[in-house]
Amino acid sequence: MKKEEFPSEKDLDQDPKEETAAKAETAPDQGEDAAKPDQSKSDQPKAEETAKLQAEIAKLQQEKEELENKYLLSEAENQNAQKRYNKERAQIIKYESQNLAKEILPALDNLERALAVEVDDDASKQLKKGVQMTLDALVKGLKDQGISEIAAENAQFDPTLHQAVQMVPADDEHPKDHVVQVLQKGYLYKDRTLRPAMVVVAQ
């Protein structure tokens, strides 16, 4: 029969907690390593998110630049349209009396033809005087509106001001390319030819 072994006094004096702690110190430290996450795996999602955000920023920047360019182009077109409108409006205001003046010129021609007729009796002279007064008033009104007669008699022929309807040989009194006779007066409206003068030109 085996003799029962009783714990020695040394064994009785050892605290069980100390024994457990001692075992823990000698055991390999696997819990700490298991608790640590894989650093390479945790960094990968962050890098992908950063790249995605950078791509989105680049796209938004490009869209912003495109919108700015469209705005600048639109603004330039609006300014050009405004300039064209102002120019056309200024032209309309400047030459607003042109059509009316063209309608008046034939009446002016008829008054001048009437004054060219020779009269002898007093009644006709009084009538002619009235026609002259009417013509003078009309000419003054046209001048006030910027309408003036084109100088043509003995002037050098200018195709922008004169319309040649007949040619005659040049001589000492009428040099070549000069107006010999005015058949119908021409008129300027400010800086524009309202009606060219119909003339006979020496050649």
Long-range contacts (C-beta under 8 A, 24 or more apart in sequence): 94-190, 95-189, 95-190, 95-192, 97-145, 97-146, 97-147, 97-189, 98-189, 98-192, 98-194, 101-142, 101-145, 101-147, 101-187, 101-189, 101-194, 102-194, 102-195, 104-138, 104-142, 105-187, 105-194, 105-195, 107-138, 108-135, 108-138, 108-139, 108-142, 109-184, 109-185, 111-135, 111-138, 112-185, 142-187, 146-189, 146-190, 147-187, 147-188, 147-189, 147-194, 148-187, 148-188, 149-185, 149-186, 149-187, 149-188, 150-185, 150-186, 150-187, 150-188, 150-193, 150-196, 150-197, 152-179, 152-182, 152-185, 152-186, 152-197, 152-199, 153-179, 153-181, 153-182, 154-178, 154-179, 155-179, 157-199, 157-201, 160-193, 160-196, 161-186, 161-188, 161-193, 161-196, 161-197, 162-186, 162-196, 162-197, 162-199, 162-201, 163-196, 163-197, 163-198, 163-199, 164-199, 164-200, 164-201, 165-198, 165-199, 165-200, 166-200, 166-201, 167-200, 167-201, 167-202, 167-203, 168-200, 168-201, 168-202, 168-203, 169-202, 169-203, 170-202, 170-203, 171-202, 174-202, 175-202, 176-202, 176-203, 177-201, 177-202, 177-203, 178-202
